[in-house]
Amino acid sequence: MRGRCLYISVILGVFTFSLAEEQLVDKDIAKARVEVKQFIKEDAPLFHNVQVKYIGGAVPELLLLNNSDQEVERIGLSNLSREECNQLLLKKGFYKKTTDDEEVPEEYLNGPYKEREEL
C-alpha cells in the first residue's frame, strides 16, 4: 500500500511541475503580447514612414515594402519585447522621433533606408 502512495505522489509532483512550467510560458507569451501592443500603439507612430494597419485576428508582423509597395521582407513581432521591436526598426534604418511634431532629418525623409550594423 505504501508503494502506491509514493507512486501517486511522484506522478502528482511531475504533473504539478508541468503545469507550473506551462503557466510560466503562458505568462511570457502574455507579457510579449502586451509589449508588442505597447510598441504598436505608442512607439510605432513615432517612426517616420511607418504605418500601422490593424487586421483583426492577425499576428503582429513588420512588413517592409519597396517604393512600389511590393513586399521585401516580413518579420514576426509576436515573440519580441517592446525594446526589441524598437531596436529592429532602428536597425532597419528608420528614424524615430522623440515627439510627434519633431522635424525628420533630410536623410530620413525618403527610403530606401540602409540597414545599420550597430546602433
OpenMM code with the backbone's topology and positions (N, CA, C; nanometers):
from openmm import Vec3, app, unit

residues = "MET ARG GLY ARG CYS LEU TYR ILE SER VAL ILE LEU GLY VAL PHE THR PHE SER LEU ALA GLU GLU GLN LEU VAL ASP LYS ASP ILE ALA LYS ALA ARG VAL GLU VAL LYS GLN PHE ILE LYS GLU ASP ALA PRO LEU PHE HIS ASN VAL GLN VAL LYS TYR ILE GLY GLY ALA VAL PRO GLU LEU LEU LEU LEU ASN ASN SER ASP GLN GLU VAL GLU ARG ILE GLY LEU SER ASN LEU SER ARG GLU GLU CYS ASN GLN LEU LEU LEU LYS LYS GLY PHE TYR LYS LYS THR THR ASP ASP GLU GLU VAL PRO GLU GLU TYR LEU ASN GLY PRO TYR LYS GLU ARG GLU GLU LEU".split()
positions = [
    Vec3(0.0813, -0.1197, 0.0000),
    Vec3(0.0000, 0.0000, 0.0000),
    Vec3(0.0856, 0.1260, 0.0000),
    Vec3(0.1918, 0.1232, 0.0794),
    Vec3(0.2770, 0.2406, 0.0885),
    Vec3(0.3438, 0.2699, -0.0454),
    Vec3(0.3795, 0.1674, -0.1191),
    Vec3(0.4409, 0.1844, -0.2506),
    Vec3(0.3490, 0.2584, -0.3463),
    Vec3(0.2215, 0.2325, -0.3416),
    Vec3(0.1257, 0.3001, -0.4294),
    Vec3(0.1157, 0.4487, -0.3964),
    Vec3(0.1123, 0.4818, -0.2717),
    Vec3(0.1026, 0.6222, -0.2312),
    Vec3(0.2234, 0.7006, -0.2801),
    Vec3(0.3390, 0.6432, -0.2689),
    Vec3(0.4605, 0.7096, -0.3157),
    Vec3(0.4541, 0.7290, -0.4655),
    Vec3(0.4102, 0.6298, -0.5380),
    Vec3(0.3992, 0.6350, -0.6823),
    Vec3(0.3029, 0.7457, -0.7249),
    Vec3(0.1900, 0.7564, -0.6608),
    Vec3(0.0911, 0.8592, -0.6927),
    Vec3(0.1451, 0.9986, -0.6632),
    Vec3(0.2135, 1.0147, -0.5521),
    Vec3(0.2643, 1.1472, -0.5197),
    Vec3(0.3744, 1.1895, -0.6168),
    Vec3(0.4518, 1.0958, -0.6662),
    Vec3(0.5540, 1.1294, -0.7660),
    Vec3(0.4872, 1.1755, -0.8949),
    Vec3(0.3838, 1.1078, -0.9364),
    Vec3(0.3115, 1.1490, -1.0569),
    Vec3(0.2506, 1.2872, -1.0373),
    Vec3(0.1905, 1.3104, -0.9224),
    Vec3(0.1331, 1.4426, -0.8961),
    Vec3(0.2406, 1.5505, -0.8959),
    Vec3(0.3578, 1.5189, -0.8416),
    Vec3(0.4670, 1.6151, -0.8408),
    Vec3(0.5112, 1.6515, -0.9808),
    Vec3(0.5225, 1.5553, -1.0691),
    Vec3(0.5611, 1.5803, -1.2081),
    Vec3(0.4530, 1.6602, -1.2784),
    Vec3(0.3281, 1.6247, -1.2560),
    Vec3(0.2162, 1.6943, -1.3175),
    Vec3(0.2119, 1.8407, -1.2720),
    Vec3(0.2323, 1.8636, -1.1434),
    Vec3(0.2332, 1.9993, -1.0903),
    Vec3(0.3467, 2.0808, -1.1511),
    Vec3(0.4634, 2.0198, -1.1664),
    Vec3(0.5768, 2.0886, -1.2268),
    Vec3(0.5453, 2.1264, -1.3714),
    Vec3(0.4827, 2.0350, -1.4449),
    Vec3(0.4462, 2.0626, -1.5838),
    Vec3(0.3488, 2.1783, -1.5931),
    Vec3(0.2507, 2.1809, -1.5046),
    Vec3(0.1547, 2.2907, -1.5044),
    Vec3(0.2228, 2.4231, -1.4734),
    Vec3(0.3123, 2.4228, -1.3771),
    Vec3(0.3831, 2.5454, -1.3413),
    Vec3(0.4667, 2.5942, -1.4587),
    Vec3(0.5311, 2.5020, -1.5292),
    Vec3(0.6123, 2.5382, -1.6448),
    Vec3(0.5245, 2.5980, -1.7547),
    Vec3(0.4061, 2.5391, -1.7784),
    Vec3(0.3135, 2.5923, -1.8769),
    Vec3(0.2667, 2.7318, -1.8383),
    Vec3(0.2412, 2.7532, -1.7089),
    Vec3(0.1968, 2.8850, -1.6642),
    Vec3(0.3056, 2.9885, -1.6870),
    Vec3(0.4331, 2.9521, -1.6664),
    Vec3(0.5423, 3.0454, -1.6929),
    Vec3(0.5486, 3.0799, -1.8405),
    Vec3(0.5347, 2.9808, -1.9268),
    Vec3(0.5358, 3.0054, -2.0708),
    Vec3(0.4187, 3.0947, -2.1082),
    Vec3(0.2996, 3.0672, -2.0541),
    Vec3(0.1826, 3.1495, -2.0813),
    Vec3(0.2049, 3.2937, -2.0362),
    Vec3(0.2684, 3.3130, -1.9201),
    Vec3(0.2970, 3.4480, -1.8715),
    Vec3(0.3945, 3.5186, -1.9640),
    Vec3(0.4959, 3.4475, -2.0143),
    Vec3(0.5916, 3.5068, -2.1080),
    Vec3(0.5225, 3.5491, -2.2364),
    Vec3(0.4332, 3.4635, -2.2861),
    Vec3(0.3597, 3.4957, -2.4086),
    Vec3(0.2701, 3.6169, -2.3853),
    Vec3(0.2012, 3.6183, -2.2721),
    Vec3(0.1129, 3.7305, -2.2405),
    Vec3(0.1937, 3.8597, -2.2274),
    Vec3(0.3090, 3.8525, -2.1634),
    Vec3(0.3940, 3.9716, -2.1480),
    Vec3(0.4414, 4.0213, -2.2841),
    Vec3(0.4819, 3.9289, -2.3717),
    Vec3(0.5273, 3.9675, -2.5053),
    Vec3(0.4146, 4.0340, -2.5830),
    Vec3(0.2923, 3.9803, -2.5706),
    Vec3(0.1785, 4.0398, -2.6405),
    Vec3(0.1515, 4.1808, -2.5916),
    Vec3(0.1584, 4.2024, -2.4610),
    Vec3(0.1365, 4.3357, -2.4052),
    Vec3(0.2444, 4.4310, -2.4558),
    Vec3(0.3688, 4.3846, -2.4578),
    Vec3(0.4782, 4.4710, -2.5025),
    Vec3(0.4670, 4.5047, -2.6505),
    Vec3(0.4268, 4.4087, -2.7322),
    Vec3(0.4096, 4.4356, -2.8756),
    Vec3(0.2947, 4.5340, -2.8957),
    Vec3(0.1865, 4.5184, -2.8195),
    Vec3(0.0753, 4.6136, -2.8291),
    Vec3(0.1203, 4.7541, -2.7904),
    Vec3(0.2004, 4.7644, -2.6834),
    Vec3(0.2518, 4.8950, -2.6427),
    Vec3(0.3389, 4.9543, -2.7524),
    Vec3(0.4225, 4.8712, -2.8130),
    Vec3(0.5061, 4.9185, -2.9230),
    Vec3(0.4198, 4.9705, -3.0371),
    Vec3(0.3194, 4.8934, -3.0767),
    Vec3(0.2350, 4.9306, -3.1904),
    Vec3(0.1582, 5.0592, -3.1626),
    Vec3(0.1048, 5.0736, -3.0419),
    Vec3(0.0223, 5.1906, -3.0097),
    Vec3(0.1040, 5.3148, -2.9763),
    Vec3(0.2164, 5.2975, -2.9057),
    Vec3(0.2890, 5.4126, -2.8532),
    Vec3(0.4175, 5.4456, -2.9295),
    Vec3(0.4901, 5.3454, -2.9735),
    Vec3(0.6211, 5.3692, -3.0332),
    Vec3(0.6177, 5.3767, -3.1858),
    Vec3(0.5472, 5.2849, -3.2505),
    Vec3(0.5453, 5.2800, -3.3971),
    Vec3(0.5045, 5.4141, -3.4599),
    Vec3(0.4063, 5.4865, -3.4038),
    Vec3(0.3703, 5.6154, -3.4644),
    Vec3(0.4835, 5.7193, -3.4631),
    Vec3(0.5830, 5.7006, -3.3791),
    Vec3(0.6953, 5.7943, -3.3739),
    Vec3(0.8011, 5.7668, -3.4817),
    Vec3(0.7927, 5.6521, -3.5464),
    Vec3(0.8881, 5.6194, -3.6526),
    Vec3(0.8392, 5.6794, -3.7838),
    Vec3(0.9295, 5.7507, -3.8519),
    Vec3(0.8970, 5.8119, -3.9807),
    Vec3(0.8807, 5.7023, -4.0864),
    Vec3(0.7809, 5.7174, -4.1708),
    Vec3(0.7495, 5.6237, -4.2797),
    Vec3(0.7068, 5.4856, -4.2298),
    Vec3(0.6499, 5.4793, -4.1113),
    Vec3(0.5938, 5.3544, -4.0605),
    Vec3(0.4439, 5.3754, -4.0441),
    Vec3(0.3666, 5.2868, -4.1043),
    Vec3(0.2218, 5.2915, -4.0920),
    Vec3(0.1751, 5.1662, -4.0214),
    Vec3(0.0786, 5.1816, -3.9328),
    Vec3(0.0210, 5.0677, -3.8617),
    Vec3(-0.1145, 5.0378, -3.9255),
    Vec3(-0.1313, 4.9124, -3.9628),
    Vec3(-0.2575, 4.8677, -4.0196),
    Vec3(-0.3096, 4.7549, -3.9316),
    Vec3(-0.4283, 4.7733, -3.8740),
    Vec3(-0.4869, 4.6739, -3.7846),
    Vec3(-0.5690, 4.5746, -3.8656),
    Vec3(-0.5389, 4.4467, -3.8473),
    Vec3(-0.6134, 4.3391, -3.9116),
    Vec3(-0.6574, 4.2440, -3.8008),
    Vec3(-0.7858, 4.2374, -3.7761),
    Vec3(-0.8386, 4.1558, -3.6681),
    Vec3(-0.7961, 4.0100, -3.6777),
    Vec3(-0.7441, 3.9566, -3.5674),
    Vec3(-0.7047, 3.8171, -3.5598),
    Vec3(-0.5683, 3.7852, -3.6191),
    Vec3(-0.5051, 3.8812, -3.6826),
    Vec3(-0.3738, 3.8568, -3.7440),
    Vec3(-0.2635, 3.8704, -3.6394),
    Vec3(-0.1571, 3.7929, -3.6573),
    Vec3(-0.0413, 3.8058, -3.5689),
    Vec3(0.0340, 3.9320, -3.6083),
    Vec3(0.0967, 3.9991, -3.5111),
    Vec3(0.1684, 4.1227, -3.5445),
    Vec3(0.2939, 4.0928, -3.6264),
    Vec3(0.3064, 4.1626, -3.7395),
    Vec3(0.4209, 4.1452, -3.8277),
    Vec3(0.4677, 4.2808, -3.8762),
    Vec3(0.5954, 4.2881, -3.9062),
    Vec3(0.6525, 4.4052, -3.9709),
    Vec3(0.6689, 4.3689, -4.1174),
    Vec3(0.6041, 4.4439, -4.2041),
    Vec3(0.6186, 4.4235, -4.3478),
    Vec3(0.7022, 4.5368, -4.4028),
    Vec3(0.8112, 4.5034, -4.4666),
    Vec3(0.8950, 4.6038, -4.5303),
    Vec3(0.8611, 4.6033, -4.6792),
    Vec3(0.8222, 4.7209, -4.7291),
    Vec3(0.7795, 4.7349, -4.8675),
    Vec3(0.8766, 4.8238, -4.9433),
    Vec3(0.8866, 4.8019, -5.0748),
    Vec3(0.9686, 4.8900, -5.1573),
    Vec3(0.8836, 5.0074, -5.2055),
    Vec3(0.9395, 5.0927, -5.2914),
    Vec3(0.8670, 5.2116, -5.3383),
    Vec3(0.7438, 5.1768, -5.4209),
    Vec3(0.7363, 5.0536, -5.4723),
    Vec3(0.6208, 5.0088, -5.5500),
    Vec3(0.5209, 4.9325, -5.4631),
    Vec3(0.5363, 4.9415, -5.3318),
    Vec3(0.4519, 4.8714, -5.2341),
    Vec3(0.4565, 4.7202, -5.2485),
    Vec3(0.5684, 4.6693, -5.2960),
    Vec3(0.5891, 4.5244, -5.3023),
    Vec3(0.6624, 4.4810, -5.1768),
    Vec3(0.6215, 4.3661, -5.1228),
    Vec3(0.6824, 4.3155, -5.0009),
    Vec3(0.8270, 4.2734, -5.0263),
    Vec3(0.9169, 4.3258, -4.9424),
    Vec3(1.0585, 4.2920, -4.9495),
    Vec3(1.0944, 4.1930, -4.8385),
    Vec3(1.0361, 4.2156, -4.7211),
    Vec3(1.0663, 4.1300, -4.6061),
    Vec3(0.9475, 4.1315, -4.5105),
    Vec3(0.9262, 4.0185, -4.4425),
    Vec3(0.8185, 4.0051, -4.3432),
    Vec3(0.8818, 3.9485, -4.2165),
    Vec3(0.8618, 4.0181, -4.1035),
    Vec3(0.9225, 3.9776, -3.9763),
    Vec3(0.8134, 3.9691, -3.8702),
    Vec3(0.8021, 3.8542, -3.8062),
    Vec3(0.7061, 3.8370, -3.6982),
    Vec3(0.7511, 3.9108, -3.5732),
    Vec3(0.6565, 3.9735, -3.5059),
    Vec3(0.6879, 4.0504, -3.3853),
    Vec3(0.6368, 3.9836, -3.2580),
    Vec3(0.5626, 3.8765, -3.2700),
    Vec3(0.4947, 3.8153, -3.1554),
    Vec3(0.5860, 3.7813, -3.0391),
    Vec3(0.7055, 3.7353, -3.0670),
    Vec3(0.7962, 3.6909, -2.9612),
    Vec3(0.8960, 3.7980, -2.9174),
    Vec3(0.8809, 3.9192, -2.9684),
    Vec3(0.9753, 4.0260, -2.9354),
    Vec3(0.9228, 4.1123, -2.8218),
    Vec3(1.0140, 4.1695, -2.7466),
    Vec3(0.9769, 4.2665, -2.6440),
    Vec3(0.9575, 4.4025, -2.7115),
    Vec3(0.9056, 4.4959, -2.6369),
    Vec3(0.8878, 4.6319, -2.6882),
    Vec3(1.0225, 4.6898, -2.7313),
    Vec3(1.1242, 4.6717, -2.6490),
    Vec3(1.2573, 4.7232, -2.6802),
    Vec3(1.3139, 4.6568, -2.8058),
    Vec3(1.2930, 4.5270, -2.8193),
    Vec3(1.3420, 4.4561, -2.9383),
    Vec3(1.2718, 4.5050, -3.0650),
    Vec3(1.1434, 4.5376, -3.0563),
    Vec3(1.0711, 4.5932, -3.1713),
    Vec3(1.1302, 4.7281, -3.2107),
    Vec3(1.1570, 4.8128, -3.1111),
    Vec3(1.2185, 4.9425, -3.1385),
    Vec3(1.3561, 4.9256, -3.2015),
    Vec3(1.4364, 4.8374, -3.1454),
    Vec3(1.5720, 4.8142, -3.1973),
    Vec3(1.5677, 4.7599, -3.3397),
    Vec3(1.4698, 4.6773, -3.3693),
    Vec3(1.4563, 4.6214, -3.5035),
    Vec3(1.4347, 4.7318, -3.6062),
    Vec3(1.3422, 4.8236, -3.5775),
    Vec3(1.3170, 4.9326, -3.6721),
    Vec3(1.4373, 5.0251, -3.6842),
    Vec3(1.5026, 5.0539, -3.5742),
    Vec3(1.6225, 5.1379, -3.5801),
    Vec3(1.7314, 5.0697, -3.6629),
    Vec3(1.7478, 4.9408, -3.6435),
    Vec3(1.8486, 4.8662, -3.7187),
    Vec3(1.8162, 4.8651, -3.8677),
    Vec3(1.6885, 4.8617, -3.9005),
    Vec3(1.6469, 4.8639, -4.0409),
    Vec3(1.6620, 5.0022, -4.1030),
    Vec3(1.7021, 5.1010, -4.0223),
    Vec3(1.7320, 5.2335, -4.0751),
    Vec3(1.6227, 5.3368, -4.0600),
    Vec3(1.5145, 5.3048, -3.9895),
    Vec3(1.4066, 5.4009, -3.9706),
    Vec3(1.4447, 5.5036, -3.8654),
    Vec3(1.3910, 5.6242, -3.8791),
    Vec3(1.4168, 5.7325, -3.7852),
    Vec3(1.3024, 5.7395, -3.6847),
    Vec3(1.3368, 5.7421, -3.5566),
    Vec3(1.2367, 5.7547, -3.4510),
    Vec3(1.2405, 5.8959, -3.3940),
    Vec3(1.1261, 5.9635, -3.4039),
    Vec3(1.1139, 6.0973, -3.3479),
    Vec3(1.0933, 6.0872, -3.1974),
    Vec3(1.1298, 6.1917, -3.1263),
    Vec3(1.1066, 6.1929, -2.9820),
    Vec3(0.9675, 6.2488, -2.9502),
    Vec3(0.9119, 6.3300, -3.0421),
    Vec3(0.7754, 6.3827, -3.0293),
    Vec3(0.7090, 6.3779, -3.1670),
    Vec3(0.5761, 6.3840, -3.1681),
    Vec3(0.5024, 6.3787, -3.2951),
    Vec3(0.5389, 6.4912, -3.3909),
    Vec3(0.5653, 6.6102, -3.3362),
    Vec3(0.5898, 6.7262, -3.4221),
    Vec3(0.7380, 6.7511, -3.4523),
    Vec3(0.8245, 6.6608, -3.4148),
    Vec3(0.9673, 6.6765, -3.4424),
    Vec3(0.9949, 6.6699, -3.5925),
    Vec3(1.0853, 6.7547, -3.6389),
    Vec3(1.1277, 6.7520, -3.7791),
    Vec3(1.2109, 6.6271, -3.8049),
    Vec3(1.1912, 6.5673, -3.9212),
    Vec3(1.2675, 6.4492, -3.9600),
    Vec3(1.3889, 6.4955, -4.0402),
    Vec3(1.5091, 6.4493, -4.0050),
    Vec3(1.6285, 6.4887, -4.0808),
    Vec3(1.6142, 6.4510, -4.2293),
    Vec3(1.6706, 6.5320, -4.3146),
    Vec3(1.6556, 6.5154, -4.4590),
    Vec3(1.6950, 6.3758, -4.5081),
    Vec3(1.8000, 6.3192, -4.4520),
    Vec3(1.8462, 6.1881, -4.4992),
    Vec3(1.7469, 6.0756, -4.4689),
    Vec3(1.6478, 6.1030, -4.3827),
    Vec3(1.5473, 6.0023, -4.3482),
    Vec3(1.4116, 6.0274, -4.4142),
    Vec3(1.3988, 6.1356, -4.4898),
    Vec3(1.2686, 6.1693, -4.5466),
    Vec3(1.2167, 6.0626, -4.6429),
    Vec3(1.3036, 6.0098, -4.7256),
    Vec3(1.2637, 5.9092, -4.8237),
    Vec3(1.3513, 5.7864, -4.8106),
    Vec3(1.2926, 5.6715, -4.8400),
    Vec3(1.3708, 5.5480, -4.8400),
    Vec3(1.4371, 5.5300, -4.9746),
    Vec3(1.5076, 5.4266, -5.0029),
    Vec3(1.5264, 5.3131, -4.9130),
    Vec3(1.6270, 5.3460, -4.8035),
    Vec3(1.6083, 5.2819, -4.6918),
    Vec3(1.6968, 5.3024, -4.5798),
    Vec3(1.8060, 5.1963, -4.5813),
    Vec3(1.9179, 5.2312, -4.5253),
    Vec3(2.0290, 5.1362, -4.5175),
    Vec3(2.0294, 5.0724, -4.3802),
    Vec3(2.0392, 4.9407, -4.3812),
    Vec3(2.0431, 4.8679, -4.2541),
    Vec3(2.1713, 4.9030, -4.1800),
    Vec3(2.1573, 4.9237, -4.0500),
    Vec3(2.2714, 4.9600, -3.9664),
    Vec3(2.3329, 4.8361, -3.9046),
    Vec3(2.4655, 4.8339, -3.9020),
    Vec3(2.5359, 4.7245, -3.8369),
    Vec3(2.5239, 4.7354, -3.6857),
    Vec3(2.5491, 4.8563, -3.6347),
    Vec3(2.5423, 4.8816, -3.4902),
    Vec3(2.4545, 5.0016, -3.4648),
    Vec3(2.3993, 5.0066, -3.3452),
    Vec3(2.3147, 5.1226, -3.3083),
    Vec3(2.3887, 5.2112, -3.2128),
] * unit.nanometer
topology = app.Topology()
chain = topology.addChain("A")
for resn in residues:
    res = topology.addResidue(resn, chain)
    for name in ("N", "CA", "C"):
        topology.addAtom(name, app.Element.getBySymbol(name[0]), res)
